[in-house]
Amino acid sequence: MKKQQLFLRSLAKTSSVLPIAAFSIVLFSGAAQAQWGWGPSFSDFVFSGTLQCTAVPFAGTLTPTTINATETAIVTCEAINPINGQGGNGTFQLFVSYTGIQSSCNNATSVRTYSASCQAGTSVSGNLKWIGDQLSPPEPRPLFCGTGTGTCQLNIGGFPTKNNGTIDSNACSTVFPATFDPDPGAQIFAVKQVFLFQEVYHGPKCSGSVEPQNQFARYCHSDSFDPNASPQCTVKVQNVVDITTGSETTDTGIVVSIDVQPNTVNTSCPANKDNGIVTATIFGSSKFDVSLIDTTTLTLNDDTHVQPGSCSTLSANTDAFRDLRCKFPSCPLLGPDLVGTNGTVVLDGNLFPLSAQQPGTAIRGTDTVKIN
Ligand SMILES: [Ca+2]
């Protein structure tokens, strides 16, 4: 558990799990720290620089199966060291696909672990594409993307490239060394490991509702922003390595389905008048058990806290899963906060912690109300 502290330290709002089919789970990755630290450490590349990226909370997905996984996220990136002589920052879409990962359930702890190592049969491919020109208003093109209007895309992945048809295990160890959280000193990645992700189940033998756990990944990269360039992770003969790698950590959380009532919220809070109540119903599902929610952590739009003792479970819809309903004051904050907005109400909270050493998994739900 301690090894996750580094990454949980700044965990405020993270991401999500959403059931989409019986055998797959969509994990909306987001949050706290996602960092790609490309540098010329082993390199005979021309390419140099460090691009540091932070994932936008609840703005991505991680979809694992037993043998592969795909990951998407919206990230904001800044060149903290010039890239080919240019600085800059911008908003990027991350896409990564993994094949050849391993998955196993620890029946004693009900934890499923997904992992990938540098070996034959495993591959990583993807890219980081600037999308700032599609935003409203559009953002300026990052200087490190160069001039012009062409696609600005950094290719990542390419792991592992074979050395005359075989993987050089010594080179794998060099390219993907063990890494440690410097604070508690705990290991994050084992030698050769490139991917790690866990799910904690609340039923026996990895069944029942599930909490996503932090995701750790690291990549190779291409040495250019040319969208047509191939990702490189080239392991040469005689263990000469001409690769640099980046790594990423992404906290995860759970997106929940909610309903906020009444449909219209009064935005004025005159003195000496009755202060309204807003209720939020959180719907349970086969993958999400509302009894795991620490109701004291619930907020609406960041600053309106749940009324103490106001939560109760019920069957709010026609499915077989229990739901949770809580009350929140519409004054003095929630109603006035909605003035000038489109009426979006965001519920945030946490599940009960799995241990005393870490916060509970974050949850988030969104609904829209009318305002008057
Ligand atoms: Ca229900």
Residues whose N, C-alpha, C, O or C-beta is under 5 A from the ligand:
A	BS01	CA	G284 S315 A316 N317 D319 F321 R322 D323
